[in-house]
Amino acid sequence: MQVAGVLRNGDEKGLTFLKSDRLLNSSDFTAVFDDAPLKASHPQFLILAKPNTLGRPRLGLIIAKKNVRKAVYRNRLKRLIRESFRCKQHNLPAIDAIVLARRGTEDIVNQELTKILNGLWIRVAKRAKPNR
């Protein structure tokens, strides 16, 4: 069990998701969309990524109403994506990543979504290593 960043065995880790870990403005998103050398695709998600100079990974989310109709499901996806990123960020190089949800994502259970996202983060990290 994890409480306030302290793991069960007492070790502290930087497993947080701060505002500085997010893509916040239009120019950040545009930079990734214009030139995204790193891509990881799945029928439910697409991750576009670009190396950055900040020394840490950042995350942007695009969960379109067109693809996920109900706000409840969009918010659930956002929470799951942020949580998977938070847990995997220490394994990621310094990249700006955008996660796009595709149609049909709301029908998948949380465990399966987490498994899919973890696999995508591993693929992105693998593809980014030569670029580091």
DSSP file (Angstrom, degrees, kcal/mol; ACC not computed):
  #  RESIDUE AA STRUCTURE BP1 BP2  ACC     N-H-->O    O-->H-N    N-H-->O    O-->H-N    TCO  KAPPA ALPHA  PHI   PSI    X-CA   Y-CA   Z-CA
    1    1 A M              0   0    0      0, 0.0     2,-0.5     0, 0.0     7,-0.0   0.000 360.0 360.0 360.0 140.7    0.0    0.0    0.0
    2    2 A Q        -     0   0    0      5,-0.1     2,-0.4     6,-0.1     5,-0.2  -0.937 360.0-178.2-115.0 130.9    1.2    3.5   -0.8
    3    3 A V  B >   -A    6   0A   0      3,-1.9     3,-1.9    -2,-0.5     0, 0.0  -0.980  69.2 -24.6-130.4 119.6    0.4    6.5    1.3
    4    4 A A  T 3  S-     0   0    0     -2,-0.4    -1,-0.1     1,-0.3     3,-0.1   0.848 124.9 -48.0  50.4  44.7    1.6   10.0    0.4
    5    5 A G  T 3  S+     0   0    0      1,-0.2     8,-1.4    10,-0.1     2,-0.5   0.465 111.7 116.3  82.5   0.6    4.6    8.9   -1.7
    6    6 A V  B <   -AB   3  12A   0     -3,-1.9    -3,-1.9     6,-0.2    -1,-0.2  -0.912  56.1-143.3-106.0 125.4    5.9    6.4    0.9
    7    7 A L    >   -     0   0    0      4,-2.1     3,-2.2    -2,-0.5    -5,-0.1  -0.308  29.7 -97.3 -82.7 169.0    5.9    2.8   -0.1
    8    8 A R  T 3  S+     0   0    0      1,-0.3    -1,-0.1     2,-0.1    -6,-0.1   0.845 123.3  52.9 -55.7 -39.4    5.1   -0.2    2.1
    9    9 A N  T 3  S-     0   0    0      2,-0.1    -1,-0.3     1,-0.1     3,-0.1   0.431 120.0-107.0 -81.7   3.2    8.8   -1.0    2.8
   10   10 A G  S <  S+     0   0    0     -3,-2.2     2,-0.2     1,-0.3    -2,-0.1   0.299  74.0 137.1  94.2  -9.9    9.4    2.7    3.9
   11   11 A D        -     0   0    0     -5,-0.1    -4,-2.1     1,-0.0     2,-0.4  -0.500  47.2-139.2 -72.4 136.9   11.4    3.8    0.8
   12   12 A E  B     +B    6   0A   0     -2,-0.2     2,-0.3    -6,-0.2    -6,-0.2  -0.818  25.4 177.1 -95.6 137.3   10.5    7.2   -0.6
   13   13 A K        -     0   0    0     -8,-1.4     2,-1.7    -2,-0.4     0, 0.0  -0.944  41.4-111.3-134.5 156.3   10.2    7.6   -4.3
   14   14 A G        +     0   0    0     -2,-0.3     2,-1.4     1,-0.1    -2,-0.0  -0.333  58.8 146.2 -83.6  56.2    9.3   10.5   -6.5
   15   15 A L        +     0   0    0     -2,-1.7     2,-0.3   -10,-0.2   -10,-0.1  -0.446  32.0 122.6 -91.7  62.2    6.1    8.9   -7.7
   16   16 A T        -     0   0    0     -2,-1.4     2,-0.4    70,-0.1    -2,-0.0  -0.754  56.0-143.6-116.9 165.6    4.1   12.1   -7.9
   17   17 A F        +     0   0    0     -2,-0.3     2,-0.1     3,-0.0    -2,-0.1  -0.832  31.6 177.7-130.8  93.8    2.3   13.8  -10.8
   18   18 A L    >   -     0   0    0     -2,-0.4     3,-1.6     1,-0.1     4,-0.1  -0.381  46.1-103.2 -93.4 169.9    2.8   17.5  -10.4
   19   19 A K  G >  S+     0   0    0      1,-0.3     3,-1.6     2,-0.2    -1,-0.1   0.837 121.6  61.5 -60.5 -32.8    1.6   20.3  -12.6
   20   20 A S  G 3  S+     0   0    0      1,-0.3    -1,-0.3     3,-0.0     4,-0.1   0.618  95.4  62.7 -70.6 -11.0    5.2   20.6  -14.0
   21   21 A D  G <  S+     0   0    0     -3,-1.6    38,-2.4    37,-0.1     2,-0.3   0.328  93.9  82.8 -92.3   6.1    4.8   17.0  -15.3
   22   22 A R  B <  S-c   59   0B   0     -3,-1.6     2,-0.7    36,-0.3    38,-0.2  -0.806  81.2-121.8-112.6 150.8    1.9   18.0  -17.6
   23   23 A L        +     0   0    0     36,-2.6    38,-0.2    -2,-0.3    -2,-0.1  -0.836  40.4 172.8 -83.3 120.3    1.8   19.6  -21.1
   24   24 A L        +     0   0    0     -2,-0.7     2,-0.2    36,-0.1    -1,-0.2   0.806  43.1  47.9-107.1 -35.3   -0.2   22.7  -20.3
   25   25 A N  S >> S-     0   0    0      1,-0.1     4,-1.6     0, 0.0     3,-0.7  -0.671  79.9-107.8-117.0 168.6   -0.3   25.0  -23.3
   26   26 A S  H 3> S+     0   0    0      1,-0.2     4,-2.9    -2,-0.2     5,-0.2   0.834 114.4  58.3 -58.9 -37.7   -1.1   24.8  -27.0
   27   27 A S  H 3> S+     0   0    0      1,-0.2     4,-2.1     2,-0.2    -1,-0.2   0.858 103.8  52.9 -66.5 -33.5    2.5   25.3  -28.1
   28   28 A D  H <> S+     0   0    0     -3,-0.7     4,-1.3     2,-0.2    -1,-0.2   0.928 113.5  43.1 -64.3 -44.6    3.6   22.2  -26.1
   29   29 A F  H  X S+     0   0    0     -4,-1.6     4,-2.6     1,-0.2    -2,-0.2   0.914 112.9  52.3 -66.8 -43.1    1.0   20.1  -27.8
   30   30 A T  H  X S+     0   0    0     -4,-2.9     4,-2.9     1,-0.2     5,-0.2   0.888 104.5  56.5 -61.6 -40.3    1.7   21.6  -31.2
   31   31 A A  H  X S+     0   0    0     -4,-2.1     4,-1.3     1,-0.2    -1,-0.2   0.889 111.7  42.7 -59.9 -39.5    5.5   20.9  -30.9
   32   32 A V  H  < S+     0   0    0     -4,-1.3    -2,-0.2     2,-0.2    -1,-0.2   0.918 115.2  48.5 -73.5 -43.6    4.7   17.2  -30.3
   33   33 A F  H  < S+     0   0    0     -4,-2.6     3,-0.4     1,-0.2    -2,-0.2   0.878 110.4  51.8 -64.9 -37.2    2.1   16.9  -33.1
   34   34 A D  H  < S+     0   0    0     -4,-2.9     2,-0.3     1,-0.3    -1,-0.2   0.876 129.0  13.6 -68.4 -37.3    4.3   18.7  -35.7
   35   35 A D     <  +     0   0    0     -4,-1.3    -1,-0.3    -5,-0.2    -2,-0.1  -0.752  69.3 161.0-144.7  92.4    7.2   16.4  -35.1
   36   36 A A        +     0   0    0     -3,-0.4    14,-0.2    -2,-0.3    -4,-0.1  -0.824   4.7 172.1-114.3  91.1    6.6   13.2  -33.1
   37   37 A P        +     0   0    0      0, 0.0     2,-0.5     0, 0.0    13,-0.2   0.722  66.6  66.1 -72.0 -18.8    9.5   10.8  -33.9
   38   38 A L  E     +D   49   0B   0     11,-2.0    11,-2.7     2,-0.0     2,-0.4  -0.905  63.5 167.0-108.6 125.4    8.3    8.3  -31.2
   39   39 A K  E     -D   48   0B   0     -2,-0.5     2,-0.4     9,-0.2     9,-0.2  -0.997  16.3-177.3-137.5 140.8    5.0    6.6  -31.7
   40   40 A A  E     -D   47   0B   0      7,-2.1     7,-3.0    -2,-0.4     2,-0.3  -0.982  17.5-167.0-136.0 125.5    3.3    3.6  -30.0
   41   41 A S  E     +D   46   0B   0     -2,-0.4     5,-0.2     5,-0.2    -2,-0.0  -0.851  17.2 163.3-120.9 149.3   -0.1    2.5  -31.3
   42   42 A H        -     0   0    0      3,-2.3     3,-0.2    -2,-0.3    -2,-0.0  -0.953  52.3-102.9-150.2 156.4   -2.8    0.2  -30.0
   43   43 A P  S    S+     0   0    0      0, 0.0    62,-0.1     0, 0.0     3,-0.1   0.783 123.6  36.1 -56.9 -24.8   -6.4   -0.1  -31.2
   44   44 A Q  S    S+     0   0    0      1,-0.2    58,-2.8    60,-0.1     2,-0.3   0.715 124.2  27.1 -99.1 -23.2   -7.5    1.8  -28.1
   45   45 A F  E     - E   0 101B   0     56,-0.2    -3,-2.3    -3,-0.2     2,-0.4  -0.944  51.4-160.7-139.9 156.5   -4.7    4.3  -27.7
   46   46 A L  E     -DE  41 100B   0     54,-1.9    54,-3.0    -2,-0.3     2,-0.5  -0.987  11.4-162.1-134.3 128.6   -2.0    6.2  -29.6
   47   47 A I  E     -DE  40  99B   0     -7,-3.0    -7,-2.1    -2,-0.4     2,-0.4  -0.959   5.2-172.2-112.6 123.1    1.0    7.7  -27.9
   48   48 A L  E     +DE  39  98B   0     50,-2.4    50,-3.1    -2,-0.5     2,-0.3  -0.934  14.1 177.4-108.8 135.3    3.0   10.4  -29.7
   49   49 A A  E     -DE  38  97B   0    -11,-2.7   -11,-2.0    -2,-0.4    48,-0.2  -0.978  18.7-172.9-143.9 154.5    6.2   11.5  -28.1
   50   50 A K  E     - E   0  96B   0     46,-1.8    46,-3.1    -2,-0.3   -14,-0.1  -0.994  35.3-105.7-143.8 136.4    9.1   13.9  -28.7
   51   51 A P  E     - E   0  95B   0      0, 0.0    44,-0.3     0, 0.0     2,-0.3  -0.318  38.7-163.1 -60.5 145.1   12.4   14.2  -26.7
   52   52 A N        -     0   0    0     42,-2.2     3,-0.3     4,-0.1    42,-0.1  -0.761  26.1-129.3-123.0 173.9   12.6   17.3  -24.5
   53   53 A T  S    S+     0   0    0     -2,-0.3    42,-0.1     1,-0.1    41,-0.0   0.206  85.0  92.1-106.6  13.5   15.4   19.2  -22.8
   54   54 A L  S    S-     0   0    0      2,-0.3    -1,-0.1     1,-0.0    41,-0.0   0.651  90.3-124.7 -85.6 -16.1   13.8   19.4  -19.4
   55   55 A G  S    S+     0   0    0     -3,-0.3    -2,-0.1     1,-0.2    39,-0.1   0.557  83.2  71.6  84.0   7.2   15.3   16.2  -18.0
   56   56 A R  S    S-     0   0    0     37,-0.0    -2,-0.3    39,-0.0    -1,-0.2  -0.989  84.1-104.7-149.6 152.4   11.9   14.7  -17.1
   57   57 A P        -     0   0    0      0, 0.0     2,-0.3     0, 0.0    39,-0.2  -0.497  31.7-161.8 -77.7 150.4    9.0   13.2  -19.0
   58   58 A R  E     - f   0  96B   0     37,-2.6    39,-2.7    -2,-0.2     2,-0.4  -0.942   5.5-143.2-130.5 155.1    5.7   15.2  -19.3
   59   59 A L  E     -cf  22  97B   0    -38,-2.4   -36,-2.6    -2,-0.3     2,-0.4  -0.943  13.1-176.1-125.5 138.1    2.2   14.0  -20.2
   60   60 A G  E     - f   0  98B   0     37,-2.4    39,-2.6    -2,-0.4     2,-0.4  -0.980  14.5-150.8-126.9 145.0   -0.6   15.5  -22.3
   61   61 A L  E     - f   0  99B   0     -2,-0.4     2,-0.4   -38,-0.2    39,-0.2  -0.932  14.8-177.6-120.3 138.8   -4.0   13.9  -22.7
   62   62 A I  E     + f   0 100B   0     37,-2.5    39,-1.9    -2,-0.4     2,-0.6  -0.888  11.6 165.1-133.1 103.9   -6.5   14.1  -25.5
   63   63 A I        -     0   0    0     -2,-0.4     2,-0.1    37,-0.2    39,-0.1  -0.859  27.3-152.0-118.3  91.8   -9.7   12.2  -24.8
   64   64 A A    >>  -     0   0    0     -2,-0.6     4,-2.5    37,-0.4     3,-0.8  -0.368  18.1-137.7 -73.9 140.8  -12.1   13.5  -27.4
   65   65 A K  T 34 S+     0   0    0      1,-0.2    -1,-0.1     2,-0.2     9,-0.0   0.800 105.6  64.3 -62.7 -29.3  -15.9   13.5  -26.8
   66   66 A K  T 34 S+     0   0    0      1,-0.2    -1,-0.2     2,-0.1     3,-0.2   0.849 112.4  33.0 -61.8 -35.1  -16.3   12.2  -30.3
   67   67 A N  T <4 S+     0   0    0     -3,-0.8    37,-0.7     1,-0.3     2,-0.5   0.788 129.9  32.3 -94.2 -32.2  -14.5    9.0  -29.3
   68   68 A V  S  < S-     0   0    0     -4,-2.5    -1,-0.3     1,-0.1     6,-0.1  -0.894  72.5-171.4-129.1  99.6  -15.6    8.7  -25.6
   69   69 A R        +     0   0    0     -2,-0.5     2,-0.3    -3,-0.2    -1,-0.1   0.874  59.5  66.4 -66.0 -45.2  -19.1   10.1  -25.3
   70   70 A K  S >> S-     0   0    0      1,-0.1     4,-2.1     4,-0.0     3,-0.5  -0.627  70.7-140.1 -91.8 137.2  -19.8   10.2  -21.6
   71   71 A A  H 3> S+     0   0    0     -2,-0.3     4,-2.8     1,-0.2     5,-0.2   0.828 101.9  61.8 -59.4 -34.5  -17.9   12.4  -19.2
   72   72 A V  H 3> S+     0   0    0      1,-0.2     4,-1.9     2,-0.2    -1,-0.2   0.918 108.3  42.4 -58.7 -44.2  -17.7    9.7  -16.6
   73   73 A Y  H <> S+     0   0    0     -3,-0.5     4,-2.4     2,-0.2    -2,-0.2   0.872 112.7  52.8 -73.2 -37.8  -15.8    7.4  -19.0
   74   74 A R  H  X S+     0   0    0     -4,-2.1     4,-2.3     2,-0.2    -2,-0.2   0.932 111.7  46.4 -61.3 -45.1  -13.5   10.3  -20.2
   75   75 A N  H  X S+     0   0    0     -4,-2.8     4,-2.3     2,-0.2    -2,-0.2   0.879 110.6  52.7 -66.3 -37.9  -12.6   11.2  -16.6
   76   76 A R  H  X S+     0   0    0     -4,-1.9     4,-2.4    -5,-0.2    -1,-0.2   0.921 110.0  48.9 -62.2 -43.6  -12.0    7.5  -15.7
   77   77 A L  H  X S+     0   0    0     -4,-2.4     4,-2.8     1,-0.2     5,-0.2   0.920 109.8  51.5 -62.2 -43.6   -9.6    7.2  -18.7
   78   78 A K  H  X S+     0   0    0     -4,-2.3     4,-2.6     1,-0.2     5,-0.2   0.922 110.6  48.4 -60.0 -43.9   -7.8   10.4  -17.7
   79   79 A R  H  X S+     0   0    0     -4,-2.3     4,-2.4     1,-0.2    -1,-0.2   0.925 113.6  46.7 -62.4 -44.5   -7.3    9.1  -14.1
   80   80 A L  H  X S+     0   0    0     -4,-2.4     4,-2.4     2,-0.2    -2,-0.2   0.895 113.5  47.8 -66.4 -40.1   -6.0    5.7  -15.4
   81   81 A I  H  X S+     0   0    0     -4,-2.8     4,-2.4     2,-0.2     5,-0.2   0.933 113.0  48.0 -66.9 -45.4   -3.6    7.3  -17.9
   82   82 A R  H  X S+     0   0    0     -4,-2.6     4,-2.7    -5,-0.2    -2,-0.2   0.908 112.8  49.5 -60.8 -41.4   -2.3    9.7  -15.3
   83   83 A E  H  X S+     0   0    0     -4,-2.4     4,-2.0    -5,-0.2    -2,-0.2   0.910 111.0  48.0 -66.0 -42.4   -1.8    6.9  -12.8
   84   84 A S  H  X S+     0   0    0     -4,-2.4     4,-1.6     1,-0.2    -1,-0.2   0.900 114.0  47.9 -65.5 -39.0    0.0    4.7  -15.3
   85   85 A F  H  X S+     0   0    0     -4,-2.4     4,-1.7     2,-0.2    -2,-0.2   0.923 109.4  53.3 -64.6 -44.1    2.2    7.6  -16.3
   86   86 A R  H  < S+     0   0    0     -4,-2.7     4,-0.3     1,-0.2    -2,-0.2   0.890 112.6  44.1 -58.7 -41.3    2.9    8.4  -12.6
   87   87 A C  H  < S+     0   0    0     -4,-2.0    -1,-0.2     1,-0.2    -2,-0.2   0.785 121.6  38.1 -75.5 -27.5    4.0    4.8  -11.9
   88   88 A K  H >X S+     0   0    0     -4,-1.6     3,-2.0    -5,-0.2     4,-0.5   0.507  86.1  96.0-101.4  -6.4    6.1    4.5  -15.1
   89   89 A Q  G >< S+     0   0    0     -4,-1.7     3,-1.0     1,-0.3    -1,-0.1   0.801  77.9  61.3 -61.8 -29.2    7.7    8.0  -15.3
   90   90 A H  G 34 S+     0   0    0     -4,-0.3    -1,-0.3     1,-0.2    -2,-0.1   0.698 105.8  48.8 -69.8 -16.1   10.9    6.9  -13.6
   91   91 A N  G <4 S+     0   0    0     -3,-2.0    -1,-0.2     2,-0.1    -2,-0.2   0.486  97.8  88.7 -95.7  -6.2   11.5    4.4  -16.5
   92   92 A L  S << S-     0   0    0     -3,-1.0    30,-0.1    -4,-0.5    33,-0.1  -0.701  73.0-130.1 -96.2 143.7   10.9    7.0  -19.2
   93   93 A P        -     0   0    0      0, 0.0     2,-1.3     0, 0.0    -1,-0.1  -0.172  53.6 -65.3 -74.2-178.8   13.5    9.3  -20.7
   94   94 A A  S    S+     0   0    0    -42,-0.1   -42,-2.2   -37,-0.1     2,-0.3  -0.575  84.0 140.9 -73.3  96.2   13.0   13.0  -21.0
   95   95 A I  E     -E   51   0B   0     -2,-1.3   -37,-2.6   -44,-0.3     2,-0.6  -0.934  54.1-130.9-134.9 157.1   10.0   13.1  -23.5
   96   96 A D  E     -Ef  50  58B   0    -46,-3.1   -46,-1.8    -2,-0.3     2,-0.4  -0.969  36.9-170.8-103.6 118.2    6.9   15.1  -24.0
   97   97 A A  E     -Ef  49  59B   0    -39,-2.7   -37,-2.4    -2,-0.6     2,-0.5  -0.909  15.6-163.9-118.0 138.5    4.1   12.4  -24.6
   98   98 A I  E     -Ef  48  60B   0    -50,-3.1   -50,-2.4    -2,-0.4     2,-0.6  -0.986   8.5-156.2-118.7 128.1    0.6   12.9  -25.7
   99   99 A V  E     -Ef  47  61B   0    -39,-2.6   -37,-2.5    -2,-0.5     2,-0.5  -0.920   8.3-167.4-105.7 123.4   -1.9   10.0  -25.2
  100  100 A L  E     -Ef  46  62B   0    -54,-3.0   -54,-1.9    -2,-0.6     2,-0.3  -0.935  12.0-142.2-110.3 130.6   -4.9   10.0  -27.5
  101  101 A A  E     -E   45   0B   0    -39,-1.9   -37,-0.4    -2,-0.5   -56,-0.2  -0.704  15.6-154.1 -90.9 143.2   -7.9    7.7  -26.8
  102  102 A R    >   -     0   0    0    -58,-2.8     3,-1.1    -2,-0.3   -58,-0.1  -0.569  33.9 -68.3-108.2 174.9   -9.7    6.0  -29.6
  103  103 A R  T 3  S+     0   0    0      1,-0.2    -1,-0.2    -2,-0.2   -35,-0.1  -0.255 114.0  30.5 -63.1 148.4  -13.2    4.7  -30.0
  104  104 A G  T >  S+     0   0    0    -37,-0.7     3,-0.9    -3,-0.1    -1,-0.2   0.431  79.9 117.7  86.9  -0.8  -14.3    1.7  -27.9
  105  105 A T  G X   +     0   0    0     -3,-1.1     3,-1.5     1,-0.2    -2,-0.1   0.822  64.8  64.4 -70.2 -30.5  -12.0    2.5  -25.0
  106  106 A E  G 3  S+     0   0    0      1,-0.3    -1,-0.2   -30,-0.0    -3,-0.1   0.686  93.8  62.6 -68.2 -16.5  -14.9    3.0  -22.5
  107  107 A D  G <  S+     0   0    0     -3,-0.9     2,-0.3     2,-0.1    -1,-0.3   0.517  85.0  92.5 -85.8  -4.9  -15.9   -0.6  -22.8
  108  108 A I  S <  S-     0   0    0     -3,-1.5     2,-0.0    -4,-0.2    -4,-0.0  -0.708  79.0-116.2 -96.3 140.6  -12.7   -2.0  -21.4
  109  109 A V     >  -     0   0    0     -2,-0.3     4,-2.2     1,-0.1     3,-0.3  -0.309  28.4-108.8 -72.5 157.9  -12.2   -2.8  -17.7
  110  110 A N  H  > S+     0   0    0      1,-0.2     4,-2.6     2,-0.2     5,-0.2   0.856 115.3  54.5 -57.4 -42.0   -9.6   -0.9  -15.7
  111  111 A Q  H  > S+     0   0    0      1,-0.2     4,-2.0     2,-0.2    -1,-0.2   0.903 110.2  46.5 -62.3 -41.6   -7.2   -3.8  -15.3
  112  112 A E  H  > S+     0   0    0     -3,-0.3     4,-2.5     2,-0.2    -1,-0.2   0.904 111.8  51.0 -67.7 -41.3   -7.0   -4.3  -19.1
  113  113 A L  H  X S+     0   0    0     -4,-2.2     4,-2.7     1,-0.2    -2,-0.2   0.913 110.2  49.8 -61.1 -42.8   -6.6   -0.6  -19.8
  114  114 A T  H  X S+     0   0    0     -4,-2.6     4,-2.6     1,-0.2    -1,-0.2   0.906 110.6  50.0 -63.0 -41.6   -3.7   -0.5  -17.2
  115  115 A K  H  X S+     0   0    0     -4,-2.0     4,-1.9    -5,-0.2    -2,-0.2   0.918 112.0  47.8 -62.6 -44.4   -2.1   -3.5  -18.9
  116  116 A I  H  X S+     0   0    0     -4,-2.5     4,-2.1     2,-0.2    -2,-0.2   0.940 113.3  47.4 -61.8 -48.3   -2.4   -1.9  -22.4
  117  117 A L  H  X S+     0   0    0     -4,-2.7     4,-2.7     1,-0.2     5,-0.2   0.902 109.2  53.1 -63.4 -42.1   -1.0    1.5  -21.1
  118  118 A N  H  X S+     0   0    0     -4,-2.6     4,-1.9     1,-0.2    -1,-0.2   0.904 109.7  49.3 -60.6 -40.6    2.0   -0.2  -19.3
  119  119 A G  H  X S+     0   0    0     -4,-1.9     4,-2.0     2,-0.2    -1,-0.2   0.890 110.5  50.1 -63.9 -39.6    2.9   -2.0  -22.5
  120  120 A L  H  X S+     0   0    0     -4,-2.1     4,-2.5     2,-0.2    -2,-0.2   0.903 108.6  51.9 -66.7 -40.5    2.7    1.2  -24.5
  121  121 A W  H  X S+     0   0    0     -4,-2.7     4,-2.4     1,-0.2    -1,-0.2   0.891 109.1  51.1 -63.0 -37.9    5.0    3.1  -22.0
  122  122 A I  H  X S+     0   0    0     -4,-1.9     4,-2.3    -5,-0.2    -1,-0.2   0.921 110.7  48.6 -64.2 -43.1    7.5    0.3  -22.3
  123  123 A R  H  X S+     0   0    0     -4,-2.0     4,-2.3     2,-0.2    -2,-0.2   0.900 111.5  49.2 -63.8 -41.0    7.5    0.5  -26.1
  124  124 A V  H  X S+     0   0    0     -4,-2.5     4,-1.6     2,-0.2    -2,-0.2   0.929 111.8  48.8 -63.6 -44.7    7.9    4.3  -26.0
  125  125 A A  H  X S+     0   0    0     -4,-2.4     4,-1.2     1,-0.2    -2,-0.2   0.901 111.3  50.4 -62.2 -41.3   10.8    4.0  -23.6
  126  126 A K  H  < S+     0   0    0     -4,-2.3     3,-0.4     1,-0.2    -1,-0.2   0.917 112.2  46.4 -62.3 -44.2   12.5    1.4  -25.8
  127  127 A R  H  < S+     0   0    0     -4,-2.3     4,-0.3     1,-0.2    -1,-0.2   0.755 111.7  52.2 -71.7 -23.9   12.1    3.5  -28.9
  128  128 A A  H >X S+     0   0    0     -4,-1.6     3,-0.8    -5,-0.2     4,-0.7   0.713  88.1  81.8 -85.1 -21.1   13.4    6.6  -27.1
  129  129 A K  G >< S+     0   0    0     -4,-1.2     3,-1.3    -3,-0.4    -1,-0.2   0.894  90.4  49.1 -55.2 -47.6   16.6    5.0  -25.8
  130  130 A P  G 34 S+     0   0    0      0, 0.0    -1,-0.3     0, 0.0    -2,-0.1   0.806 110.4  54.2 -63.4 -25.0   18.6    5.4  -29.0
  131  131 A N  G <4        0   0    0     -3,-0.8    -2,-0.2    -4,-0.3    -3,-0.1   0.586 360.0 360.0 -83.1  -9.7   17.5    9.0  -29.1
  132  132 A R    <<        0   0    0     -3,-1.3    -1,-0.2    -4,-0.7    -3,-0.1   0.504 360.0 360.0 -67.6 360.0   18.8    9.8  -25.6
